[in-house]
């Protein structure tokens, strides 16, 4: 474990506002680390998670699939740090990854197991600090402002408790706000602990690339580079007027604040989802007519999975939508509003079929997805689990009676 000196726990004058202590906890190479608990013989080797191979391996590590054996269109879900040393990154095509590290071990993703470990590490943190904002399967924000204890000691206690509960390491950044903590948690990965205050901005934050700030994506980064701005420090030194003229008032002001480490967002302990969705990319392009049976099965599985997500989280949805991506990467979405909210898989499938009648189904498909939106909490409609009639009289000219 590596850590920096503690700035955030300094004493303020009586009557002054207590400086916040916000932590960002990020599990280290989460999916890959969970797999290494299962296959400890793979520790220290380049391991890539992705694709749809059958899970499991023999006694000898030579029985594991290697990247050079992979053929398909899957992408890297994550990779161990040893695999990342070859240049492999999340979202990269597995075929490209195979060219970089042909002997790397390839394991399929096991999301049920990852979700189980996600629940374990979050429960471990909640034993120490209750104010937690869930940001996904492998990361959370924690408000430590009113939790007793010196900052470094407290953060280390959380790290140790997570390791005891899961056998996994995590990295934590603690600063006065969420924006800086997100950056700090990445500075000393893996198994890092970094505590920063605003006084550390010039030495620890400003030398970093501007894209390090969460919210500055590729397009904004390109615009900044065109202005001669490459680091956070250069962004902090830029004139607000120039940024506002280039990015607009809202984003321009945000860039100024972000570069100076200003972020007043609270840690939100409850956040209602706007939608729930499931999608799958096929290993080969499927034709709506020739592969009708396969597509019908996939549609039903997606509807069942979305239904299961809704039921587990006690939500109902008023809108059902579909997402199609053709072989040429052109993507279409369609949605339909139900007469009453539902979490019923059959109802979702009926609505999805109605949506499919409104798109051309004369080309091969690469991806299919199902989405339920306009969510409401439980108990709004006692009949919401029952099938709802869905009418759609606007079928596309090239649509087919498919997915039945």
N, C-alpha and C positions, 0 to 999 in steps of 0.2 A: 504494500500500500504506500502511496506517495501523497503527501499533503503539503499545503502551504500554511504560513502563519495565519493566525486568526485575527481578522480585522473587525468582523461583524458584531462581536460581543462587547464592544467598548461601552463604557458607562457614559450616559448623557446627563447634562445638567438637569436638576429637578424642574419639572414642569415641561421639559422639552418632549416632543413626540418621540416615542421609542422607534428606533430604526428597525425596519422589518428584517427578518431572517427567513428568506425564501430558499428552499432547496429544490434542485432538480435532480432526480434519481433516474439513471438510465442503466438498465441491465446490460452487461458486456456481451456482445455477439450472442444475443439471447437464444435464438433457435439453435444455433450451432452448439452453444454451451449445454443446452438441455440434451442434445444428442450425445455429447461427450460423457454425460453422466451414464447414459445407456451403454455406450461403446467406449469405455475408458482406454482401450488399446489404441484409439485414434488420437489420443492427446499428443500434441506436438507435431501433428501432421496437417497438411493443407486439406481441409474438409469443406465442401460446398453443399449447401442445402438448396434443393430445387428439383423440378421435374416431377414425374408421376410414377417412378419405379416402385415396385413392391418393397415394403419396409422389411428390414431384417438382413442378417448376414451370418456367415458361418463362423467357425471357431478361429480360422486363420484370416488375418487381415487381407490376404490376397483374394478372399472371397467377396470383398466389397466391390461395388461397381466403381469404375474409374471414369473420369470425365471424358477420356478419349473414346470410351465405348458409347457415349451418348449421341443420339441422333434425333433431332426434333426441334421444336420452337420454344421450349421452356426457357424460363429466365431464372437467374440466381435470386433466391429468397434472402439468403445471407451466407456468410462464410466465416470461417475461423480467421484469427489474425494471421496465422501462417499462410492461409490462402490469399488474404488481402495483400500480403507482401509481393505476390505475383501480379498485382494490379486488378484482381478480381473484386467487383463491387456489386452491391445489391442492385437488381434491375438489369444487370448485364445479361445478354443472351448466353445460354449455356454453351452453345457452339463456340462463341467467342472466348468464353472462359476456358474451354477445352484447349484452345490454341495457346493460351497463356500458361496453363498448368495441366497438361494432359494426364499426369499421374495423380492428380488430386482425387480424393475419395468423394463420390457423389452419393448423398443420402436424400431421400424424399422428405418433404415436410410432413410433420405430424402435429397438426394444429390443435387437436384435442389435448395432447400432452403439453403443448406450449400454453394453452389456456389454463391448464391445471397449475402449472408452475407460476403463471401470472397471478392467479388467486393466492397462491402461497406467499409470494414475496410481498404483495400488497397487504395481506393480513399481518405479516410480520412487522411491516412499517407501522400499521395501525395500532400495534401493541405499544408503541412509543409515542407516536404523534397522530392525532385523530383528523386533523384538517388536511385532507389529501385531495388533489385534483387528478383524476384519472385521464391520462393523455394517450392511452393505447395499451397494447398488450405488454409492452416492456418499459414504459416510462411513466413517471408521475411527478407532480409538483407537491411540495410539502411546506406548509406554513409553520415554521419553528419559532416564530416571534415570542410566543408565550409559553413555550415548552422549556421547563427548567434545564439548566446545564450550559456549560461553556460550549461554544459552537463546534470546535474541532472534536471534542470529546463526544458530543451528542451525535454528530454526523458519523463518527466512527462506530458508535454504539448501534446506530441504524444499520450500517454496513455489516457489522458482525452478526446482528440478529437475522438479517436477510440470508447471510451465508449459512447460519445454523439451520434455518428453516428450509433452505433449498439446495444447499451445496454449491451455490453459484455466487460469482462476484458481481458487484455493481460499481458504478462510478457516480459520485455525488459532487455537485457544485452548490455552494451556499453563498448568496449575495443578497443585497437589499431588494432584488426584484426578479421576476420570472425571466426577463430578457437576458440579463447577465448570467443568471444561474444556468440557463440552457447552454450558453457558451462555456461557462466554467466547467460543467460536467464533462465536456469533451476534451479539455486541455491536457489531462493526464491519464487517459484511458490506456489499458484497462485497469480496473481496481483502483481508480483514482479518487482523491479527496482534495478539492480545491475550494478555499474560502477567500473571497475577494470583497473589497469595499470600493466605493467610488474613487478613493484615493489611488487605487490600483489601475484605473483606466489607462493612463499614459503608458505604463510599462507592460501591462498584460493584455489589454484589449485593443488599443489603438494600432499596434503593429500587425494585427491579424488582417487577412483579406476581408474586404467589405462584405463578401458573400457569406462570411461566418455568421452574420446576424440573421437569425431566423426571421424570414419574411423578405429577404433580398434574394430573389430567384435569378435564373439565368438572364432573363430579359432586362431586369433592373440592373443586374451586374454589368451587362453589356453597355447599357446607357451610361452608367457611372464611369466605366472605362473610357468611353468616348469623351467624357468630360475630364479625363486625366485623373480620376479618382479610383484607386485600387485598394487602399487600406481603410480600416475604420477611422484611423487618425486623420487621413486625408478627407474623409467624409465629414469628420467633426470640424475640420478647418474650413470646409467649403461654405460659401455664402448662402444663407437660407433663401435669398431671393432667387439665386440661380437654380437651386433644387426645386423650389416651388414652380418656377417657370418651366422646368423640364418635366417634372413628375405630377404637377397639379398640387393644389393647396393641401389636400388631406395627406397624400403620400409624402409630399415634400416636408411638411411639418413633422410627420412621423420619422422620416429619415434623420432629421436634425435631432430629435429626442433620442432615437435609438443610438446614434453615434456618441451621444453624451451620456449614455447609460440610464436614461430616464424611462421608467415604465411603472405606472401605478396600477396595473391590472391586479385584481385580487385573485387569490387561490379559490377557485370555484369548486365546491365539494359535490354539487349535484348539477348535472348538465343533461337536459332532456335531448335525446337524439332527434334529428330532423327526419331521418329516414333509415331504413335497414335494407341492405341489398346483398345479393350473392351473384357471382358471375364466374364463368370458366372459359379459358382459352383452350381450344381443341389442339391436340397433337398434330392433326392434319385438318385441312379445310373440309367441311362437310357440306354436301349439297342438300337443300331442303327437300328435294324429291327423292334422290337416290339414297339419302341417309335419314329418311323420315323417322324410322323406328328409333334410331339412336338419338336424334334431336328431341323426339317426344319424351324419351326416358330422361334425358338431361334436363329438359324443361321441368318435368315433374320433380326431379331431385332438387333443383334450385328452389322451386316453390315450397317444397317441404322444409328445406333448410331455412328459408326466410321465415316461414311460419313458426318453426322451432325457435328462432331468435326472438320473434315477437312474443311468443308465449312465455319464454324464459324471463324476459325483461318486462312482462306485464304491459305490453302496448298493443294497440289496434291501429290499423291504417285505413285512411279514406281513399288513398290514391295508389294505383298499381301501375308500374311502368316496366318496359322492356328495353334492353340495349342490345343492338346488333352491330358487330363489326364484320365487314365483308373481307374477302381475301385481299382486296386492294387497300385495306386499312380504312376505307370510308366507314364512318360510324353513324348510326341512326338511333334515336331514342323516341319512344312514344309512350304516352301514359293515358290513363282513363280514371275518372272519378266514380267511386262506388256509391250506391244508394245509402249504405250504412258502413261504418268502420268494421274491419274484420281482421282476424289472425288465422283464418281457416285456409288450409293449403289448397283445397279444391276451389274455393272462391278466388284465391289468388291466381290459380292456374286458368280459371275461366276468364278472368280479366286480362291476363297475359295473352291468351289466345286472341281476345278481341283486339288487343294492341297489334298483334302480329298480322291481323288482317289489313292493317293500314300501312304496311311496308312492303316493298317488292321482295319477293322470295324466289327470284330467278337466278341468283348468283350464289356461289359458294360462301359459306360463313366461317369466320375465324374465331368469333367469340359470341357468347350468348349470356345475357344477364337479366335478372329480375329484381325489381326494386319496389318497396312499399314505403310511401311517404304520407305526409299530413297525419302524423301520428297523434294519438290521443291516449290518455292514461286509462287504466282499467276501470270498468264499471260504468262507462258512459252509455253503453247500450247492451242490455242483457241478451239481445238476439244477434250480437255481432259475430258470434262464432258460427252462426248458421250461414248457409250459402246465400249469396245475393245475386239477383239477376243482373246480367250485364248485357246491354244492347250496344251494338255498333253497326251502323248502316253505311259506313264509309270505307269499305274495303278498297285497297289499292288494286289497280288494274292487273298487276302481275303477281298478286298474292295468291297463295294456294291454300287449300283446306289441309293444313298441316298441324303438327304438334297435338293431334287428337289422341 
